[in-house]
Amino acid sequence: MKKNLRMLALGFLVSAVVLLVYDQFFSTPTKADETNAAATKDVSEDNSNTWKAKYEKLLAQQEVDKAADDEAKKAADEAAKKKEEEAKKVKSYTLTISKGDPSSKAGEELQANGIIKSASEFDKYLKDNNYEKYVRDGKYNLKSDMSYETIAKILAHKN
C-alpha cells in the first residue's frame, strides 16, 4: 500500500513538472492573455492616477484647512483685542429703581448693561454687608469702574 501511494505521488509530481515546462517554453500567448495583460496594465495605470489625484486633492484640502484655521485664529485674536479694549472703556449707565423693586433687580440691570460682571456676586455683596435693606428707589448714575462698595453706598444713600 505504501508503495502504491508513493508511485501515485511521484506521478503527480512528474505531471506537474511536465505541465510547468510546457507552459513556460512551448505555449503561445493567446488573445485572452494579451487582453488580460492590457486590462491589468490599464487598471494599474488608472489606479495609480486615481491615487495620485486623491493624494493631490488631500494635500490641497489640508492647505485650505490650514489657511482657514490661521484666518480663524487671527479673527479670534482681533475679537479678543476688541473685547479687551471695550472692557477697558468706562461705561456709564443711569439705573432707575422703582418703589418696591428688589435689590436683585438692580444687580441684573447693572450686569445687563456692563457695569458689573456678576449680578449674583453683587447681590451676595449687598446681603453680606447689610446694604440690601437700605437700597432706595430713584435714579442713579453709575460707571463700570466703580467697586461694589461704591455702588452699594450710592444705592443705599450712605455716602
HUZILIN-V749323 format. One line per field, one symbol per residue. ss: DSSP state (@ for helix, = for strand, . for the rest). phi: phi as a letter, one per 40 degrees, with the letter a starting at -180 (. if undefined). psi: psi as a letter, one per 20 degrees, with the letter a starting at -180 (. if undefined). A space follows every 10 residues. Layout:
ss=???
phi=???
psi=???
This chain:
ss=.@@@@@@@@@ @@@@@@@@@@ @@@@@..... @@@@@@@@@@ @@@@@@@@@@ @@@@@@@@@@ @@@@@@@@@@ @@@@@@@@@@ @@@@@@@@.. .======... ..@@@@@@@@ @@......@@ @@@@@@@@.. .@@@...=== ===....@@@ @@@@@....
phi=.ccccccccc cccccccccc ccccbbcbcc cccccccccc cccccccccc cccccccccc cccccccccc cccccccccc cccccccccc cbabcbbccg cccccccccc ccbgcbcbcc ccccccccbf cdcbcbcibb cbbccccdcc ccccccfbc
psi=gghghggggh gggghggghg gghhhiqqpr hggggggggg ggghggghgg hgggghgggg hhgggggggg ghgggggghh gggghhhhpp qqqoppprpi prhhhggggh ghjjgrhphh hgggggghjk ihhjpqqapp oqqijqrggg gghghjll.
